[in-house]
């Protein structure tokens, strides 16, 4: 009689963080953080000076939303990279995940003066929103895999199968 070994769960996170796809997302995210900082400190600052009071408030609000979104994305990307490299234990990762919020930090309501926002800022905002959506999907996939792995590990049926397999493996010469 042949006993099937329990199915092995593929560790999506380890494979993903080692993949070319993750490297591209990581580089895009970090590049966008750097590009945003350069824009806000350079051309964006000059463009903001040309705005009236309402435009300046809209610019400040949108740039604050943008930087908040990018800092959360960068934190998530760096955490995933550290987990994949084995630099962070699963307990540490769980604690850090609670500090990172990938909740929607969208455009929010249109503000008076938002029609004056410079195209450079709007372009960066659009790209950050696109990246944010992709990272949310990746995070959901990672969380789903982690929950299914935990459920499989805690399953009473799974533990019984493991015990039966151990008996049969011990009985082999």
Secondary structure, DSSP 4 states (H G I P E B T S, - for coil): -PPPPPPPPP-HHHHHHTSHHHHHHHHHHHHHHHHHHHHHHTHHHHHHHTS-HHHHHHHHHHHHHHHHHHHHHHHHHHHHHHHHTT-S-HHHHHHHHHH---S-----SPPTTGGG--HHHHHHHHHHHHHHHHHHHHHHHHHHHHHHHHHHHH-HHHHHHHHHHHHHHHH--
